[in-house]
Amino acid sequence: MACDASAWIDREIAGCRFADERLGRRLRALLGQMAGAMGESIPFACQDWANTKAAYRFFANERVSEGEILGGHFRSTRDRSAGVGGPIMVLHDTTEFSYRRRRPERVGQTCRVNSGKDKQGRFRLHTVCGLLMHASLAVTAEGLPLGLAAVKFWTRKKFKGAAALKRKVNPTRVPIERKESIRWLDNMRRSTALLGDPGRCVHIGDRESDIYELFCLARELGTHFLVRSCVDRLAGDGTRTVCGLMAEVPVQGRHRVEVRDGKGALDTAVVELSYRSLRLLPPIGKQKRYPALALTVLHAREPDEPAHRPRIDWRLVTDLPVPSNRAAIEKLRWYALRWKIEVFHKVLKSGCKAEDARLRTAERLVKLIAVLCILSWRVFWMTMVGRSAPEAEPGLVLTDREVALLDHLVPDKAPRPRTLALYLTKVARLGGYLARGRDPPPGNAVMWRGMSRLTDITLGSTVAEGHVGN
């Protein structure tokens, strides 16, 4: 049983290496302060001017980088991955952080959006101030988040949309090194090198990751990938495309899945499965640089269009073999785990409120987001570990004092086994979870609210204990 509520912070930043050890101590203090005031401003978390000023200096310090802040967390992710069995899913995705600034050039821009029409009926374009983050999250096959394996931040000084680019040059002829898409390859390299067992990793991405260079890099690194395809590539002898060849494959099985409609209501969908190993060719402009690859295409599609939600229509590409319906269903379940990184981003933005930060430059914002990434992973892990290991000891997450306080604050109506799931439910109840018989397991929102309340209550009990009898 952990004896210190901040023991997890010490473990998580033990591998951090700074130019000055005082910077490491400041990072530890910042994590502790912000963990107890999740979603609040820096002054609220720090409580006094001395600590607030020290936090601002930390984020402004040129000797501190986001890589150094996350270095210890990356090593902890590697250690956790080594401690579990089975394949490791590395989920990749990009998200944007938008801000309002008087001097937006100090942060940069992400995109241009339509702001509606002016009085003359002309469309107005609004440039969004902000930065972007491409993250790689390692999870188990059961969906337990092990931590970040790679992160890349960037911003744009000048934005040109893809449509404008296509009017001047064929994007398929532009080297990948000159595109923002290189981030997918960079994070695959870094995460594979960090985890240290390429054959065990399966890199999963959405349609934006359908990049032929990524397929070739996976083969070069000896690792695996599973991505949703959006490009109808040339296949076979080069006279046919993937869609044309897959249209000839008969339905080989059916699979029943649970989905939610636009209102969040549960629904059951039956998808038809077809899969086939194909010889895929690189884009015409790159056929001299990249070889043809033998890959598996898996198509999962609902036969009819539902009335209340979009039809499920996934065409997945992987270098893994799919010899049977059972293997096809396994790959579908693995791809469905990609949603976990969307949840991680939601915790980062809605729970930690990363877009509410008032820091004025991109460099300082990046360092703050790096700190919030560690806190977001912690909340996400706490939410999911109770589902992955419900019978574990509560000491895996909570201290002796926290367990005792939860027993006092949320007493059991009848004797129950002292399991991790029981105590995480009590934490969620502090955050507003009702724990009714048919309620789904507690989510991230009630967990971060409950942990914030528990942190305050624990601090109050510690202070009160020191004054008893005085």
Order of alpha helices (4+ residues) and beta strands (2+ residues): alpha-alpha-alpha-alpha-alpha-beta-beta-beta-beta-alpha-alpha-beta-alpha-beta-beta-beta-alpha-beta-beta-beta-beta-alpha-alpha-alpha-alpha-alpha-alpha
